[in-house]
Amino acid sequence: MKQKIYVHVADDHKILIEGIIAVINTDDDIEISGYSLTGKEVTNWFEDKNNKADVLILDITMPILDGFEVLKHFNKNKIDQKVIILSSYDDIKIVQEMLSLGCKGYITKNYAGEHIVKAIKAVANGDQYFSDDIQKILLQSLSKEHIPEGDLPNKFLLETLTERELDVLRLITKQLSTPEIADKLNVSASTIDSHRKKLLKKLKVKNAVGLAMYAVKNKIV
């Protein structure tokens, strides 16, 4: 008799968990071993010696502890757990960071239905597994090809901002004009224009209102 593969699912959206479980339940070799709605629930679940899962399906953006912090917790506490990241984020920097923290698979949510069962079986067997889009960007990075920017969590976007760009962003939220910001920071108006353009591109918003909303949402001001 074939041994069952036990899987724990972690995502902050119950409806998505139910969808993943429904797909997993189509395969008799895999059995669900609980779910978590926050990163803290994940770490608590795995610290309980009575709980066991061969594979953890882990989202990145979750309350209390995010996916990065969950993997760091596993590493710090020497919890040897096979993890598949299931996320909407597809930027190469995120994928590489998760791999460096020890995940064994990475699937984007667009490909979940197609790949999740195959990923679980591969990772449970000790192999790595990536959805088609992630395989593509990993191959591009190995061959030094240009890789388009993908979706990133806000914490990663914030880390790409320089101190001066943060200064400009804070002043934009105060509704200061370009000349007023330039005067306050003792630089030229063209320099401020350059910072504005970089902020719009990095934060993927269209105008000053979008910049202000981003700053408020992420507690920059």
C-alpha positions in Angstrom: 0.0 0.0 0.0 1.3 3.4 -1.0 2.1 5.8 1.9 0.0 8.9 2.2 1.5 12.4 1.7 0.2 14.7 4.5 -0.1 18.4 3.6 -0.7 21.5 5.7 -2.1 24.6 3.8 -1.4 28.2 4.9 -3.1 31.2 3.3 -4.9 34.2 4.7 -8.0 33.6 2.5 -10.2 30.8 3.6 -11.8 30.6 0.1 -8.4 30.0 -1.5 -7.6 27.3 1.1 -10.9 25.6 0.3 -10.0 25.7 -3.4 -6.6 24.2 -2.8 -8.0 21.5 -0.6 -10.6 20.6 -3.2 -7.9 20.1 -5.8 -5.7 18.1 -3.5 -8.7 15.9 -2.5 -8.9 14.7 -6.1 -5.8 12.6 -5.5 -6.0 9.6 -3.2 -2.3 9.7 -2.4 -2.5 13.1 -0.6 -4.3 13.9 2.6 -4.9 17.3 4.2 -3.4 17.7 7.7 -5.0 21.0 8.8 -4.7 24.6 7.6 -3.6 28.0 9.0 -4.8 31.5 8.3 -1.8 33.4 9.7 1.9 32.9 9.8 1.8 32.6 13.6 -0.7 29.8 13.3 1.7 28.0 11.0 4.6 28.2 13.4 2.4 27.2 16.4 1.1 24.2 14.4 4.5 22.9 13.5 5.9 23.5 17.1 3.2 21.1 18.4 4.9 17.6 18.4 1.5 16.0 17.7 1.3 17.7 14.3 3.1 16.5 11.3 3.0 17.3 7.6 5.2 16.1 4.8 4.7 19.3 2.8 3.6 22.8 3.8 1.8 24.9 1.1 2.7 28.5 2.2 1.5 31.9 1.0 3.9 34.8 1.3 1.5 37.6 2.4 -0.1 36.6 5.7 -1.0 38.4 9.0 1.3 38.5 12.1 4.1 36.6 10.4 4.5 36.5 6.6 6.0 33.7 4.6 9.6 35.0 4.8 9.3 35.1 8.6 7.8 31.6 8.8 10.8 30.2 6.9 13.2 32.2 9.0 11.5 30.8 12.1 11.9 27.2 10.7 15.6 27.8 10.0 16.2 29.4 13.5 14.5 26.6 15.3 15.9 23.8 13.1 12.5 22.7 11.9 13.2 20.6 8.8 10.1 21.2 6.8 9.5 20.8 3.0 7.8 23.9 1.8 6.0 24.9 -1.4 5.4 28.6 -1.9 2.0 29.4 -3.5 1.9 33.1 -4.2 0.7 35.7 -6.6 4.2 37.3 -6.6 6.4 36.3 -9.5 9.4 38.6 -9.4 12.7 36.8 -9.6 14.0 38.6 -6.4 11.1 37.0 -4.4 11.7 33.6 -5.8 15.4 33.7 -5.1 14.9 35.0 -1.6 12.4 32.1 -0.9 14.8 29.6 -2.3 17.6 30.9 -0.1 15.4 30.5 2.9 14.8 26.8 2.0 11.6 26.4 0.1 11.6 23.4 -2.3 8.9 24.6 -4.7 7.3 27.8 -6.0 4.0 28.0 -7.8 2.1 31.1 -8.8 -1.6 31.1 -7.9 -2.6 31.4 -11.6 -1.1 27.9 -12.1 -2.2 26.3 -8.8 -4.9 24.0 -10.2 -2.6 22.7 -12.9 0.5 22.2 -10.8 -0.3 21.8 -7.1 -0.7 18.0 -7.0 2.4 17.4 -9.1 4.3 19.8 -6.9 3.3 18.1 -3.7 4.4 14.7 -5.0 7.7 16.0 -6.3 8.7 17.9 -3.2 7.6 15.1 -0.9 9.9 12.9 -2.9 12.8 15.3 -2.3 12.8 17.1 -5.6 12.2 20.8 -6.4 9.2 21.9 -8.4 8.3 25.2 -10.1 5.2 26.3 -12.1 5.9 27.1 -15.8 6.2 30.8 -15.4 8.7 30.5 -12.5 10.7 27.9 -14.4 11.0 30.4 -17.2 12.3 33.3 -15.1 14.8 31.0 -13.3 16.2 29.8 -16.6 16.4 33.4 -17.8 18.4 34.4 -14.7 20.8 31.5 -15.2 21.4 32.4 -18.8 21.8 36.1 -17.8 18.9 37.2 -19.9 16.9 40.3 -19.1 14.0 39.5 -16.8 11.0 41.8 -16.7 10.0 43.0 -13.2 7.2 40.9 -11.7 4.9 41.6 -8.8 6.5 42.2 -5.4 5.2 42.5 -1.9 5.2 46.0 -0.5 8.0 45.3 1.9 10.3 44.5 -1.1 9.2 47.6 -3.0 10.0 49.8 0.1 13.4 48.3 0.3 14.2 49.5 -3.2 13.6 53.2 -2.2 16.5 55.4 -1.3 16.4 57.7 1.7 16.1 60.7 -0.7 13.2 59.1 -2.5 11.5 58.5 0.8 12.1 62.2 1.7 10.5 63.2 -1.6 7.6 60.8 -1.1 6.8 62.2 2.4 6.8 65.8 1.0 4.6 64.8 -1.9 2.0 63.5 0.6 2.0 67.0 2.1 0.9 68.3 -1.3 4.1 70.3 -1.9 4.9 71.3 -5.5 8.1 70.3 -7.2 9.7 73.7 -6.7 8.7 73.7 -3.0 10.2 70.2 -2.5 13.3 71.3 -4.3 13.7 74.3 -2.1 13.1 72.2 1.1 15.7 69.6 0.1 18.1 72.2 -1.4 18.3 70.5 -4.8 17.1 71.5 -8.3 13.6 71.1 -9.6 14.8 68.7 -12.3 16.3 66.5 -9.6 12.9 66.3 -7.9 11.3 65.5 -11.2 13.7 62.7 -11.6 12.9 61.3 -8.2 9.1 61.6 -8.9 9.5 59.6 -12.1 11.5 56.9 -10.3 8.9 56.7 -7.5 6.1 56.3 -10.0 8.0 53.5 -11.8 9.1 51.7 -8.7 5.8 51.8 -6.9 3.8 51.2 -10.0 1.3 54.1 -9.6 0.2 56.7 -12.1 0.3 60.0 -10.3 0.9 62.0 -7.0 -2.4 60.7 -5.6 -1.2 57.1 -6.1 2.1 58.0 -4.4 0.3 59.6 -1.4 -2.1 56.6 -1.0 0.9 54.2 -1.1 2.7 56.2 1.5 -0.3 56.3 3.9 -1.1 52.6 3.3 2.4 51.6 4.1 2.8 53.9 7.1 5.6 56.0 5.5 3.9 59.1 6.8 
